[in-house]
């Protein structure tokens, strides 16, 4: 295998001259080559091979202690105009960014190998798919990209001699957090990441390409790149309907994507299929509906809290050929552990930093943002349509956040326009674990605040424009699994029970379920939600569905304040929506 694409070759030569690697290795995607790289990483201590009987093909990796999460304050949109980046993104001019990072990349791969990874976001050859090439000096990145994307010879074949690919350059450099930058150049289809080794900053196909660059491409080309899970619900007749859902972090996205139906539905023959747990690319299909694909090929999930009760499907996904990052290493049997896995922490273990760890010390063994990277094909509930290049047709789009009092369990927007308003006002409240202040509202429109590659005002305008072009648009809903009683207890059981709200949503899409009109949208009547076996009383459900006008008036004031950030970029339709909302509240 060799690179014949003249655009790729010209760019590669420029980047080699800049970073000055000792040698260059082209990643062909073969297991033989990947096995050689795994062996090299084990030999240098970059990765630890785990118990082959208990965790076949699995490895443990530790990042630098100062490099454990995405760094929003070091993440930039480098558009030519500052206004194009908007008020919610960090901006640097392309000239300044190339100059600043150019100095950091200069000679950064001396004494190292440059790996060239051709990869496809989406099934190779799908009308949805886009191609990238990432240059990196990290075997960890190569092995993660091999799980998360489709890589190798087939990708170069698909690209042919087209110049249309996303150029990604990554170097670990000194892992210096003062000089750590993740820069996106939307007009140049380019991503530069330097001084990090953490997955979210260095797997450039993930948030960098699949959301920040892709959202810009989607706006230009007339499609959506969204921070959404995709799931299918199969009824007893074998018909499957698909839902996309967007949630900010810590709101149960992966758990919902891999949901196990409650017994009342299992007995009747219902099944839930996972198409994706994090990212959806959506296009208008020839039939006038919105169709979605998951552009990824694996899961990059948070380990703590993942267990046999919260998400058995995710746990099964990491049982083989997975990479664990910053978890506990159990020395007795060479396996891994994290908080929330079970109640039996290993007594002879190293913590995420590689230090001897005593579970009785009160210190966490795994980093709170420790991760697993696992192939999608390991998932027991992976949709049979996962590899369908045409994607799946979407019946409903769901937005949601973590709200103690404001949002009811579930409600439906009045229209597409009102649905965009509902998505634009999405928010979550901080929990005690996250911050000293409890209940601080953080706006995260469409769960895209950290991932939108351009001005969010223009992003909402794109949603509104697309709504006019989709002949049969999905209906738009909002859910809140985190409603609290007066004592601060979450009153909805969540997890698999969330299917009860999804069933009402699908009923509304087929005009089979009832609803009542409220100032915020259409809500189910208590009798519209199946409660058998849920442990939830009719009174509790009524509390979950109440709409407190005073809370929402205060909410409306917060929305207005948020909207002011966008000035003239706020679409007039959303300005009209907030006015109409305030009128309905009286």
C-alpha positions in Angstrom: 0.0 0.0 0.0 1.2 3.5 -0.9 -0.2 7.0 -1.0 -0.9 8.1 -4.6 -3.1 11.1 -3.9 -1.1 14.2 -4.9 -2.9 16.4 -2.4 -2.1 14.0 0.5 1.5 13.6 -0.6 2.1 17.4 -0.9 0.6 18.1 2.6 2.5 15.1 4.1 5.8 16.4 2.8 5.1 19.9 4.3 4.2 18.4 7.7 7.3 16.1 7.6 9.5 19.1 7.0 7.9 20.9 9.9 7.9 18.1 12.5 11.1 16.3 11.3 10.3 12.7 12.3 13.0 10.0 12.1 10.8 7.8 10.1 7.2 7.6 8.6 4.9 4.6 8.8 1.7 4.4 6.7 -1.1 2.7 8.6 -2.7 0.1 6.3 -5.3 -1.2 8.8 -4.1 -4.8 8.8 -4.1 -6.8 12.1 -0.5 -7.8 11.4 0.6 -4.2 11.5 -1.6 -3.3 14.5 -0.3 -6.3 16.4 3.3 -5.1 15.8 2.4 -1.6 17.1 0.7 -3.2 20.2 3.8 -5.2 20.9 6.0 -2.0 20.5 3.7 -0.1 22.9 4.0 -2.9 25.5 7.8 -3.1 25.1 8.2 0.7 25.8 5.6 0.6 28.7 3.2 2.9 26.8 0.6 0.2 27.2 0.1 -2.8 29.5 -1.3 -6.0 28.1 -4.1 -7.3 30.4 -5.1 -10.9 31.3 -5.6 -12.7 28.0 -8.1 -15.1 29.5 -10.3 -12.6 31.3 -9.9 -9.6 29.0 -8.7 -11.0 25.6 -7.0 -8.4 23.4 -7.3 -5.7 26.0 -4.7 -3.1 27.1 -4.3 -0.5 29.9 -2.9 3.0 29.2 -2.1 5.9 31.5 -1.9 9.5 30.3 0.3 12.2 31.8 -1.2 13.3 35.2 -1.7 16.8 33.7 -3.5 15.5 30.6 -6.7 13.7 31.6 -9.6 15.5 29.8 -10.7 17.7 27.0 -9.4 21.2 27.5 -12.1 23.7 26.4 -10.0 26.8 27.3 -7.3 25.5 24.9 -9.7 24.6 22.1 -10.0 27.2 19.3 -12.0 27.8 16.2 -9.7 29.5 13.8 -12.0 31.0 11.3 -10.9 34.0 9.3 -13.6 36.2 10.9 -14.0 36.3 14.7 -17.8 36.7 14.2 -17.9 33.3 12.4 -16.6 31.6 15.6 -19.3 33.4 17.7 -19.5 34.3 21.4 -19.4 30.7 22.7 -16.2 29.6 21.1 -12.6 30.6 21.7 -11.2 32.3 18.6 -7.7 32.8 17.2 -7.0 34.0 13.7 -5.7 31.3 11.3 -2.4 33.4 10.8 -1.8 33.6 14.6 -2.7 30.0 15.2 -0.5 28.6 12.4 2.4 30.8 13.6 2.0 30.0 17.3 1.5 26.2 16.8 4.0 26.1 14.0 6.7 26.9 16.6 5.5 24.2 18.9 5.4 21.6 16.0 8.8 22.6 14.7 11.0 19.5 15.2 8.5 18.0 17.6 8.8 14.5 16.1 12.6 14.4 16.1 13.6 10.9 17.4 10.1 9.7 16.9 8.0 7.9 14.3 5.3 9.7 12.3 2.2 7.5 11.8 0.0 8.3 8.8 -3.6 7.2 9.5 -6.1 7.4 6.5 -9.5 7.1 8.1 -13.2 7.3 7.1 -15.9 8.8 9.3 -18.8 6.6 8.4 -19.0 3.5 6.3 -16.4 3.6 3.5 -18.3 4.5 0.3 -21.5 5.7 2.1 -23.0 9.0 0.8 -22.7 10.2 4.4 -19.0 9.4 4.9 -16.1 11.9 5.0 -12.3 11.1 4.8 -9.5 12.3 7.0 -5.8 11.7 7.3 -4.3 12.1 10.8 -0.5 12.4 11.3 0.6 11.5 14.9 3.6 10.4 16.9 1.5 8.3 19.2 0.9 4.5 18.9 -2.0 5.0 21.5 -3.7 7.3 18.9 -3.2 4.8 16.1 -4.7 2.0 18.1 -7.7 4.1 19.3 -8.4 5.4 15.8 -8.3 1.8 14.6 -11.2 1.1 17.0 -13.1 4.4 16.6 -13.0 4.8 12.8 -12.5 2.7 9.6 -8.8 3.0 8.7 -6.3 1.9 6.1 -6.1 0.9 2.4 -9.8 0.9 1.6 -9.9 4.6 2.7 -7.2 5.7 0.3 -8.9 3.8 -2.4 -12.1 5.6 -1.7 -10.4 9.0 -1.7 -8.7 8.3 -5.1 -7.0 11.6 -6.2 -9.7 13.9 -4.7 -8.3 16.8 -2.6 -11.3 16.7 -0.3 -10.0 15.3 3.0 -9.6 16.6 6.5 -6.0 17.2 7.4 -5.1 16.4 11.0 -1.7 16.9 12.7 -1.0 15.7 16.2 2.2 15.7 18.2 2.6 14.8 21.9 5.6 17.3 21.9 6.4 17.9 25.6 2.9 17.3 26.9 3.2 20.8 28.2 -0.1 22.0 29.5 0.9 25.7 29.2 1.4 25.1 25.4 -1.5 22.6 24.8 -3.7 23.6 21.9 -6.5 22.0 19.9 -7.1 24.3 16.9 -9.7 23.9 14.1 -9.4 25.7 10.8 -12.9 25.2 9.3 -12.1 27.0 6.0 -9.0 24.9 5.5 -10.5 21.5 6.6 -7.6 21.3 9.1 -7.1 20.3 12.7 -3.9 20.8 14.7 -3.4 19.3 18.2 -0.2 19.7 20.2 1.1 18.8 23.7 -1.7 16.4 24.6 -2.0 12.6 24.7 -5.6 12.4 26.0 -8.0 10.6 23.7 -10.6 13.4 23.3 -7.9 15.9 22.3 -5.9 13.6 20.0 -8.2 11.2 18.3 -8.9 13.9 15.7 -11.7 11.9 14.1 -13.8 12.2 17.2 -15.2 15.6 18.4 -12.7 17.6 16.4 -13.7 16.3 12.9 -17.1 14.5 13.6 -18.6 17.6 15.2 -16.5 20.8 15.0 -15.3 20.5 11.4 -18.4 18.4 10.3 -20.9 20.9 11.7 -19.3 23.6 9.5 -19.4 21.2 6.5 -23.0 20.3 7.2 -24.0 24.0 7.2 -22.2 24.5 3.9 -23.6 21.3 2.3 -27.1 21.1 3.8 -26.9 18.4 6.5 -26.5 18.1 10.2 -23.5 16.9 12.4 -24.9 16.5 15.9 -23.9 15.4 19.4 -26.6 12.7 19.4 -27.2 9.1 20.2 -29.2 7.0 17.7 -31.4 4.1 18.9 -34.0 1.9 17.4 -37.1 0.4 19.1 -38.4 -2.8 17.6 -42.1 -3.6 18.3 -43.5 -7.2 18.5 -44.3 -7.2 14.8 -40.6 -6.5 13.9 -41.1 -2.9 12.9 -38.2 -0.6 14.1 -38.5 3.1 14.6 -35.5 5.3 15.2 -34.8 8.2 17.6 -31.9 10.7 17.9 -31.3 12.2 21.3 -29.0 15.0 22.5 -27.9 15.4 26.1 -25.1 17.3 27.8 -22.5 15.2 29.6 -23.5 13.3 32.8 -27.1 12.9 31.6 -27.1 9.2 30.6 -26.5 9.3 26.8 -24.7 6.0 26.6 -27.1 4.3 29.0 -30.1 5.4 26.9 -28.4 4.3 23.6 -27.9 0.8 25.1 -31.2 0.7 27.0 -32.7 -2.7 28.1 -36.5 -2.6 28.0 -38.4 -3.0 31.3 -40.0 -6.4 31.7 -43.5 -5.2 30.8 -42.2 -4.4 27.2 -39.7 -7.4 27.1 -42.5 -9.8 27.7 -44.4 -8.4 24.7 -41.4 -8.8 22.5 -40.0 -5.3 22.3 -36.2 -4.8 21.7 -33.9 -1.8 21.6 -31.1 -1.5 19.1 -28.0 0.8 19.5 -26.9 2.6 16.3 -24.7 5.1 18.1 -24.0 6.5 21.5 -22.4 9.9 20.8 -22.5 11.4 17.3 -25.1 11.4 14.5 -24.8 12.8 10.9 -28.2 13.4 9.4 -29.2 14.0 5.8 -32.6 14.4 4.0 -33.3 11.0 2.3 -34.9 10.5 -1.1 -38.2 9.7 0.7 -38.2 13.2 2.3 -37.4 11.9 5.8 -34.3 12.7 7.8 -31.8 9.7 7.8 -29.0 9.3 10.3 -25.7 7.4 10.5 -23.2 7.0 13.3 -19.9 8.1 11.7 -17.9 6.3 14.4 -17.0 2.6 14.6 -16.5 2.3 18.3 -17.4 3.7 21.8 -15.2 6.1 23.8 -17.0 5.9 27.1 -16.5 7.1 30.7 -15.6 4.0 32.8 -16.7 5.1 36.4 -20.3 4.2 37.1 -20.5 1.7 34.2 -21.6 -1.6 35.7 -23.8 -4.6 35.3 -26.9 -2.7 36.5 -26.4 0.8 35.0 -25.3 -0.5 31.5 -24.7 -4.2 31.0 -24.4 -3.7 27.3 -21.5 -1.2 27.7 -19.8 -3.5 30.1 -20.1 -6.4 27.6 -18.6 -4.1 24.9 -15.3 -3.8 26.9 -14.8 -7.5 27.5 -12.4 -7.9 24.5 -10.2 -5.9 22.2 -10.7 -2.7 24.3 -8.3 -0.1 25.5 -8.7 1.2 29.1 -7.3 4.6 30.0 -6.6 5.9 33.6 -8.4 3.1 35.5 -7.2 0.9 38.4 -4.8 -1.9 37.6 -5.6 -5.0 39.6 -2.2 -6.7 40.1 -3.5 -10.0 41.5 -5.1 -11.0 38.2 -3.9 -8.3 35.8 -7.4 -6.9 35.1 -8.9 -3.5 35.6 -11.4 -1.8 38.1 -13.0 1.5 38.5 -15.4 3.2 41.0 -18.9 2.0 40.5 -17.9 -1.3 38.7 -18.7 -3.3 41.9 -18.3 -3.1 45.6 -15.1 -5.2 45.7 -12.1 -2.9 45.0 -8.9 -4.9 44.5 -6.6 -4.9 47.5 -3.4 -5.3 45.5 -3.6 -2.6 42.9 -2.1 0.5 41.2 -4.2 3.7 40.8 -4.7 5.6 37.5 -1.3 7.3 38.1 0.5 3.9 38.5 1.0 4.3 42.2 0.3 1.7 44.9 -3.4 2.2 45.9 -5.2 1.5 49.1 -9.0 1.4 48.6 -9.4 2.3 52.3 -7.5 5.6 51.8 -10.6 7.4 50.6 -8.8 8.4 47.4 -10.3 7.4 44.1 -8.4 4.7 42.3 -9.6 5.5 38.7 -9.7 9.0 37.4 -13.3 10.4 37.3 -12.8 10.8 33.5 -11.1 7.5 33.0 -12.2 5.9 29.7 -12.7 2.7 27.6 -12.3 2.5 23.9 -14.3 -0.5 22.5 -15.3 -1.7 19.1 -19.0 -1.2 18.3 -19.3 -4.8 17.1 -18.7 -6.0 20.7 -22.1 -4.4 21.7 -24.7 -7.1 22.2 -27.5 -4.7 21.2 -25.8 -3.2 18.1 -28.3 -2.5 15.4 -28.4 -4.8 12.3 -28.5 -1.5 10.4 -25.2 -0.2 11.9 -23.3 -0.9 8.7 -26.1 0.3 6.4 -24.5 3.1 4.2 -27.9 4.8 3.8 -28.4 5.1 7.6 -31.7 4.8 9.4 -34.9 7.0 9.1 -35.5 9.2 12.2 -39.0 9.5 13.7 -38.2 11.7 16.7 -35.4 14.0 17.9 -35.1 14.4 21.7 -33.4 17.1 23.7 -32.8 16.8 27.4 -30.8 18.0 30.4 -30.5 17.7 34.2 -33.2 19.9 35.7 -34.4 19.7 39.3 -37.7 21.6 38.9 -38.2 23.2 35.5 -38.7 20.5 32.8 -41.3 17.8 33.2 -40.5 14.2 32.4 -41.4 14.6 28.7 -43.1 17.1 26.4 -43.4 17.6 22.7 -42.8 20.8 20.8 -45.6 22.5 18.9 -43.7 22.6 15.6 -40.2 22.3 14.1 -39.6 26.0 14.8 -40.7 25.6 18.4 -38.6 22.4 18.6 -35.5 24.4 17.6 -36.4 26.9 20.4 -36.6 23.9 22.8 -33.2 22.7 21.7 -31.7 26.2 21.9 -32.7 26.6 25.6 -31.4 23.2 26.7 -29.6 23.4 30.0 -28.3 21.3 32.9 -27.9 22.2 36.6 -24.6 21.5 38.3 -24.6 18.7 40.9 -22.9 18.7 44.2 -20.2 16.4 42.8 -19.4 18.8 40.0 -19.1 22.1 42.0 -19.6 23.7 45.3 -22.7 25.6 44.0 -25.6 23.3 43.4 -28.2 24.1 40.8 -26.3 26.6 38.7 -27.9 26.5 35.2 -25.5 25.9 32.4 -26.9 26.5 28.9 -25.8 23.9 26.4 -28.0 24.3 23.2 -28.6 21.0 21.5 -25.7 19.7 23.7 -23.4 21.3 21.1 -22.0 24.3 23.0 -18.4 22.8 23.2 -18.6 21.2 19.8 -20.2 23.7 17.3 -17.6 24.7 14.8 -19.1 28.1 14.0 -21.3 30.8 15.4 -24.2 29.3 17.4 -26.6 31.9 16.1 -25.8 30.7 12.5 -26.2 27.1 13.8 -29.7 27.8 14.9 -30.4 29.5 11.6 -29.2 26.4 9.8 -31.6 24.2 11.9 -34.5 26.6 11.0 -33.5 26.6 7.3 -33.2 22.8 7.2 -36.7 22.5 8.7 -38.1 24.2 5.6 -36.3 21.7 3.4 -37.3 18.4 5.1 -40.6 17.3 3.6 -41.4 14.9 6.5 -39.4 16.2 9.5 -39.1 14.2 12.7 -41.1 15.5 15.7 -39.1 17.2 18.4 -39.4 16.4 22.2 -37.7 17.2 25.5 -37.1 14.8 28.4 -35.8 15.2 31.9 -34.9 12.1 33.9 -33.7 14.2 36.8 -36.8 15.9 38.3 -36.5 16.2 42.1 -38.9 16.3 45.0 -38.8 18.9 47.7 -36.1 16.9 49.6 -33.8 16.9 46.6 -34.4 13.2 45.7 -34.6 12.3 42.0 -38.1 10.8 41.6 -37.9 9.0 38.2 -36.1 5.7 38.3 -34.3 6.3 35.0 -32.2 3.7 33.1 -34.4 1.1 31.4 -37.6 2.8 32.7 -36.9 5.7 30.4 -38.4 3.5 27.6 -41.8 4.4 29.1 -41.4 8.0 28.0 -39.9 6.9 24.6 -43.0 4.8 23.9 -45.3 7.9 24.4 -42.9 9.8 22.1 -43.3 7.1 19.3 -47.0 7.1 19.9 -47.1 10.8 19.3 -45.1 10.4 16.1 -47.7 7.9 14.8 -50.6 10.1 16.2 -51.7 7.2 18.4 -51.0 8.7 21.8 -53.0 11.4 23.6 -51.6 14.7 25.0 -52.6 17.8 26.9 -51.7 21.4 25.9 -49.4 23.4 28.2 -47.5 26.7 27.8 -44.3 24.7 27.2 -45.6 22.1 24.7 -47.8 19.0 24.5 -47.5 16.7 27.6 -48.7 13.2 28.2 -51.7 12.7 30.4 -50.8 10.5 33.4 -52.7 7.6 31.8 -50.6 7.8 28.6 -47.5 6.5 30.4 -47.3 2.8 31.1 -46.4 2.4 34.8 -46.7 -1.4 35.3 -43.6 -2.7 37.2 -42.0 0.7 37.4 -42.4 1.3 41.1 -43.7 4.8 40.2 -47.1 5.8 41.6 -49.8 7.8 39.7 -49.2 10.7 42.2 -45.4 10.7 41.5 -46.1 10.7 37.7 -48.4 13.6 38.1 -45.7 15.4 40.0 -43.2 14.6 37.2 -45.6 16.2 34.7 -46.4 19.4 36.5 -45.5 22.7 34.9 -44.6 25.4 37.5 -45.4 28.8 35.8 -43.2 30.7 38.3 -40.2 28.5 37.6 -40.7 28.9 33.9 -41.0 32.7 34.1 -37.7 32.8 35.8 -36.4 30.4 33.1 -37.6 32.7 30.4 -35.6 35.6 31.9 -32.5 33.3 31.8 -33.2 32.4 28.2 -33.4 36.1 27.2 -30.1 36.8 29.0 -28.5 33.9 27.1 -29.9 35.0 23.8 -28.5 38.5 24.2 -25.0 37.1 23.7 -25.8 36.5 20.0 -26.9 40.0 19.1 -27.9 40.3 15.5 -27.1 36.6 14.9 -30.1 35.5 16.9 -32.6 34.3 14.3 -35.8 36.3 14.3 -37.8 33.1 14.6 -36.2 32.4 18.1 -36.8 36.0 19.2 -40.5 35.5 18.3 -40.6 32.1 20.1 -39.4 33.6 23.4 -42.0 36.4 23.1 -44.8 33.8 22.4 -43.6 31.7 25.3 -43.7 34.6 27.8 -47.3 35.4 26.6 -48.4 31.8 27.1 -47.0 32.0 30.7 -49.1 35.1 31.2 
